[in-house]
Amino acid sequence: MAEGTVTAYDAEAGWGVIVPDDGGPRLRVHQVEILTYGYQVLERGERVAYAVEQDDDGPLATAVTPLGPILTEEELARLGLVPEHEPAGSPSAGDDPALPFLGEPAEPAKFPTPVRAVIALVGLAALPSMVIGMIQVANGHEEWLPLLISGVIMLLVLERIPHERW
């Protein structure tokens, strides 16, 4: 297996960059390829072993295994591994089609208008269903329990929809 150093990793996007020790081209790495227990994330300066595959976007590191301690910024600078972040005013790494994850995150796409209308209607129905259901169940009318439960379910579903996509 080849070895290299992680020069960038965006845990939110799940993508990073590895610079091989043998001086070959930079490799993209996706979190699903990290062979660790628990949260699969790499740190800048982390030494890794990996296999290489080619995909449509170029070389990709697979079967990535962390090897040991994380290098400090001084150690990375001595090795010539500068941060992947570009200085202000220069073209960003996000312009490189092989490394789309290093630029600014894209604005999430909004749901189509009919979907947003359904979300709004569910939101309008959830609260009255819960309130009326609670009042009726509290007064001993257990036949209203399904209405109360449906109101709670609607609110739980709405909570899981990303608000920035509305």
C-alpha positions as CSV (number, residue, x, y, z in Angstrom):
1,M,0.0,0.0,0.0
2,A,1.1,3.5,-0.7
3,E,1.6,6.1,2.0
4,G,1.0,9.8,2.1
5,T,-0.1,12.8,4.2
6,V,-3.6,14.4,4.4
7,T,-3.3,18.1,3.4
8,A,-7.0,19.0,3.6
9,Y,-10.2,17.3,4.8
10,D,-13.7,18.8,5.1
11,A,-15.5,16.6,7.6
12,E,-18.9,18.2,6.7
13,A,-18.6,17.3,3.1
14,G,-16.7,14.1,3.8
15,W,-13.9,14.7,1.2
16,G,-10.2,15.4,1.5
17,V,-6.9,15.5,-0.3
18,I,-3.9,13.2,0.2
19,V,-0.4,14.0,-1.1
20,P,1.6,10.8,-1.8
21,D,5.1,10.3,-0.4
22,D,6.3,9.2,-3.8
23,G,5.5,12.6,-5.3
24,G,2.6,11.4,-7.5
25,P,-0.5,13.4,-8.2
26,R,-2.8,14.5,-5.3
27,L,-5.5,12.1,-4.5
28,R,-9.1,12.7,-3.5
29,V,-10.4,10.7,-0.5
30,H,-14.0,10.2,0.6
31,Q,-15.0,9.3,4.1
32,V,-16.5,5.9,3.1
33,E,-12.9,4.9,2.2
34,I,-11.5,5.5,5.7
35,L,-11.0,2.3,7.6
36,T,-11.5,3.4,11.2
37,Y,-14.1,2.6,13.9
38,G,-16.6,5.3,14.8
39,Y,-16.7,8.7,13.1
40,Q,-14.7,8.4,9.8
41,V,-12.7,11.6,9.6
42,L,-9.1,12.6,8.8
43,E,-7.1,15.5,10.1
44,R,-4.8,17.8,8.2
45,G,-1.2,16.4,8.7
46,E,-2.4,12.9,9.3
47,R,-0.2,10.1,7.9
48,V,-2.2,7.4,6.0
49,A,-1.7,4.3,4.0
50,Y,-4.0,3.7,1.0
51,A,-4.7,2.0,-2.3
52,V,-5.4,4.0,-5.5
53,E,-8.2,3.6,-8.0
54,Q,-9.1,5.7,-11.0
55,D,-12.6,7.1,-11.4
56,D,-14.2,9.6,-13.8
57,D,-12.7,12.6,-11.8
58,G,-9.1,11.2,-11.5
59,P,-7.2,9.3,-8.9
60,L,-9.1,8.3,-5.7
61,A,-7.6,6.9,-2.5
62,T,-9.3,3.8,-1.3
63,A,-8.9,1.6,1.8
64,V,-7.4,4.6,3.7
65,T,-5.8,3.6,7.0
66,P,-4.5,6.2,9.5
67,L,-0.9,5.4,10.4
68,G,0.0,7.4,13.5
69,P,0.4,10.8,15.0
70,I,-0.7,13.9,13.2
71,L,2.1,16.2,11.9
72,T,2.2,19.8,13.2
73,E,2.0,22.8,10.8
74,E,5.8,23.3,11.2
75,E,6.5,19.7,10.2
76,L,4.1,20.0,7.2
77,A,5.9,23.2,6.2
78,R,9.3,21.5,6.3
79,L,7.9,18.8,4.0
80,G,6.6,21.5,1.6
81,L,2.9,20.6,2.3
82,V,1.3,23.9,2.4
83,P,-2.4,24.3,3.3
84,E,-4.8,23.6,0.5
85,H,-6.6,27.0,1.1
86,E,-5.8,29.6,-1.6
87,P,-5.0,33.2,-0.6
88,A,-7.6,35.9,-1.1
89,G,-7.9,37.1,-4.7
90,S,-6.5,34.0,-6.3
91,P,-8.6,31.4,-8.0
92,S,-10.1,29.1,-5.4
93,A,-9.5,25.3,-5.3
94,G,-13.3,25.0,-5.8
95,D,-12.7,26.0,-9.5
96,D,-10.7,22.8,-10.0
97,P,-13.3,20.2,-11.2
98,A,-11.3,17.4,-9.7
99,L,-11.5,19.0,-6.2
100,P,-15.0,20.5,-6.0
101,F,-15.2,20.0,-2.2
102,L,-12.4,22.5,-1.4
103,G,-14.2,25.7,-2.5
104,E,-17.1,27.4,-0.8
105,P,-20.0,25.1,-0.1
106,A,-22.8,25.4,-2.6
107,E,-26.1,26.8,-1.6
108,P,-28.5,23.9,-1.0
109,A,-31.1,23.6,-3.7
110,K,-34.6,24.6,-2.7
111,F,-37.5,22.2,-2.9
112,P,-39.8,22.7,-5.9
113,T,-42.8,24.9,-5.1
114,P,-45.4,22.1,-4.9
115,V,-43.2,20.3,-2.3
116,R,-42.8,23.5,-0.3
117,A,-46.6,24.0,-0.4
118,V,-47.1,20.5,1.0
119,I,-44.6,21.2,3.8
120,A,-46.5,24.4,4.6
121,L,-49.9,22.6,4.7
122,V,-48.5,19.9,7.0
123,G,-47.1,22.6,9.2
124,L,-50.5,24.3,9.3
125,A,-52.3,21.1,10.2
126,A,-49.8,19.8,12.8
127,L,-50.3,22.3,15.6
128,P,-54.1,22.4,15.6
129,S,-54.2,18.6,15.4
130,M,-52.0,18.4,18.5
131,V,-53.9,21.1,20.4
132,I,-57.4,19.8,19.7
133,G,-56.2,16.2,20.3
134,M,-54.7,17.1,23.7
135,I,-57.8,19.0,24.8
136,Q,-60.2,16.2,23.8
137,V,-58.0,13.4,25.3
138,A,-57.6,15.4,28.5
139,N,-61.4,15.6,28.7
140,G,-61.7,11.8,28.5
141,H,-62.5,11.5,24.8
142,E,-59.9,8.8,23.8
143,E,-61.3,8.5,20.3
144,W,-59.3,11.7,19.6
145,L,-56.0,10.1,20.5
146,P,-55.1,9.3,16.8
147,L,-55.5,13.0,16.0
148,L,-53.0,13.9,18.8
149,I,-50.6,11.2,17.6
150,S,-50.8,12.4,14.0
151,G,-50.0,16.0,15.1
152,V,-47.0,14.8,16.9
153,I,-45.8,12.7,14.0
154,M,-46.3,15.7,11.6
155,L,-44.1,17.9,13.8
156,L,-41.4,15.2,14.0
157,V,-41.4,14.8,10.2
158,L,-41.2,18.6,9.7
159,E,-38.3,18.8,12.2
160,R,-36.2,16.5,10.0
161,I,-36.7,18.4,6.8
162,P,-33.7,20.8,6.2
163,H,-35.0,24.3,6.7
164,E,-32.6,25.9,4.3
165,R,-34.2,23.9,1.5
166,W,-37.8,25.4,2.1
